[in-house]
Each structure stands twice: as C-alpha cells, then as structure tokens.
Amino acid sequence: MKELVVYQSKGKQLKFVFLALVMVAASLLVFLTGIGSQDSRNIIFIAIGILGILFFGFCLLYIIKDFIVGKKILVVNEKGFYDYSSAIASKDFIGWERVQELGTYTIQGQVFITVFLFDGDEFIKSLPAMKRTAIKANIKLGAGHININTQAAKGISREEILHEMSIYFDEYLRKSSIVIEEISI
C-alpha cells in the first residue's frame, strides 16, 4: 500500500505567517520605544524588544519554511504512523503493534482521531513534562494517548484519514495473526 502523507492547508499556515509578522512588528515597536526613551526603564523595553524580535523572527522563518515546503501533519504507512498535527504531538514513530484502538474524540466541538496505546503509560513517561501534563488531562476527559488534529488537513477529511489508518491497522492485525497461527502450528 502507498504511504499516506497529510499536509496542513496553506490557508492555516498563512494565518500563522501573518500573526508572526504582527508579533515581530510589535517587538520592533517595543525595542524602538526603549531606544527613544530617556526613562530609566528603557533597558527593559530594549531587552524585551530584542527577545521578541529574535523569538518571533525565528518563528516567522520556521513558519515561512513550512509554508513554502509544506508542513506534514500526519504520515501513515504499513508499519505505523507519525503525528505532527499539534504542539503536544510526540512526533515519534508509533508502530501498529503499540496501537490498541483507533477512534474519534470530541471536545468543545472539535473532533480528533484518537489512538489508545497498549503501552500508554510508557509513552507518556517518554514525553517532556508539558506534553505529559496535557496528554494526562486529555486522558482524564476520555481521550486516547494520541489525539490527531485533522482540522487543518489539506484535501482530505478526518473520516477519510481515519478510514485509511483503519485499513493499515487492520492489515497489520491480519498479518500478525497469520504469523501467530504459523508459530503455534
């Protein structure tokens, strides 16, 4: 089967480019206010301005790169998947052997593809503290260990993505049951 690669829509990325530009401009304004001021607090304005320009400038470059190249939000194949869809996505490869169940999860009107893992506790422990906290909160609300945000997917619906993931997962289960039967015979 052919690998499924889902990209983020250019419209969503364009919004981020605009927001990053606004933040760079605001940081520049803060910096210029600090330079033009004779107040003793001008050093604070200058420092905040410089930090803002550096941080949001880096973000702007990263977002522009993703806009030009195209940002992958999900890659699915016969061995598993990579989730790049959100800030709390692990971005690590998840093999089908780790997957217990696929489904959907709705919170505040937003629907996610949710994935429950056999080794969910180990998966959560492997993540940075901020991601760990967010995922634990999602689990308490009934979500799986991985929640794939498909809202910004380009040219494919959530239902189609879930269907394709289910085909790969079912094929993995079918092949693994054949191997188990051959071993036990």
N, C-alpha and C positions, 0 to 999 in steps of 0.2 A: 504494500500500500504506500501511497505517496504521503510524505510528511505534510502536515497542516501547519502553516505559519500564518498567524493572525496579526495584522498590523493595526496601529492606532490611526484613526481618521485624521486627516490633515487639518480639519476644522478645529478639533480639540487642541491640537498642537499649536495652531495659530493663536488661540486664546492665551496659551502659556507664553508664547513669544511676546505678545502684547503686554501681558502682566509683568514679565521680566523687564521689558523696556521701561515701563512705568516705574518699577522699583529702582532701576539704575538711575533714571532721571531724578527721582525723589532723593536718592542718596547723594547725587551730584549737587542738588539744591542744598541739602544739609551741609555738605562739605563747603560749598561756596559761602553759605551763611556764616560758617565758622571762620573762614578766611577774612570776610569783610567786616567782622565784628571786632570791636575793641574791648569787649567784655572778657572777664577772666575765664568765663565758661567756654570760650571759643575753641579751646583744645579738645573739649568733649565733642563739640559739633564736628570738628575736623576728624577726630578718631572714628566717630560713628559714620560719618560720610565715607571715609576711606574703607572701613569694614564693609559697609553696604555696597559700595561700588565693586569691591573685589568679590564679595559673595554673590550678589545678583548678576554681576558681569560674567562670572563663571557659569552660573545657572543659565544665563542667556545663551552663552556659547554652546553649552551642552544641549539646550532645547533646540537651537538652530541646527546643530549637527543631526539630532534626531528628526527634525523636520525635513532636512534635505535627504538623509539616508533612509528614513522611515523607521519608526520605533516598533519593534516587535512587542506584543503584549502576551503572546502565547505561542508555544511551539509544541506540537503533539506528533508522536510517531509510535511505531510498534513497540518500542521499549519503555515509553513513558512520556513525560512532558516537562516543560519549563514554563513557569509562570512569572511574567514580568509586568503584570497588569496593575499593580498598585504599590504604594510606598511600603506596605508590610509584606509584600510578596517575597518569598525566600530567594527567588532567582536561582535556586539549586535544581538539579535534575531530580525528578521524582519518578522512580521506576514503578511500573504497574504492579509488581509484586508487593509493594508497600500499600497499595490502594485497597481499602475495604469496600468503599461505596462512593458512587457519584450521584449528585442530585442538584437541586436548586434550593436557595435560601433567600428569603425576602426580609429586608429590614428597611423601615421607613420608605417603602415604595420602590426601593432599589433591589433588583434581583441579581444574585450572584450564582455562579456554578460553584457548588461546594463539594469538597473532597474530604472524606473521612479516611484516616490512615490507621493501619494496624499498629504502627509504632509512633503514634501521635505524640506521646509524652517525650520520647527521644527526639523527635523532630522539633518540638517546641524548645527543648533544652539546648538545641544546637543554634538557636537564633539569638541575635542581640537582644538586650533587655527590653528595649522599646517595642520591638516586633513581638516579643514573647508576651508582653502585657496586653497588647492589642488583640492578639490571637486568643489569649485566655478569656478576654472579655467577650469576644465573638462566640466562643465555645459555650460560655455560660448562657448566651442568648439562643443556643440551639444550632449554631453553625458548625461546619466541619473544621478541620485543622487548616485547610487551604480554601480560600474563597477567591474565585477568579472574577474580576470585574470586567464584563464584556460590553459595558455601556458605550465605550468609545471604539469598538471594533469596526474596522473598515470592510464593508462589503459582505458581511456575514452576520447572521443573527445569533443570539445566545442559544436558541433552540438548535440551530444547525451545528454550532460548536459542541454543544452537549451531545448531540447525536453522533458526531464524528468521534468524540472522545469515547463514547459508549461502544462504538464499533471496535476501536483499538483495544479497549479494556476487555470486551467480550472475546475478541480474538486471542488476547493474552490468556484469559481464563481457559478457553478451549484448548489452546496449545499446551498449557501447563497441566491440564487434566489428562491429556494424551500421554505426556511424559510420566506422570504419576502412575497411570494404568500400566504402561510398559515396564516400569520399575517393579511394580507389585506382581507382575505375571511371572 
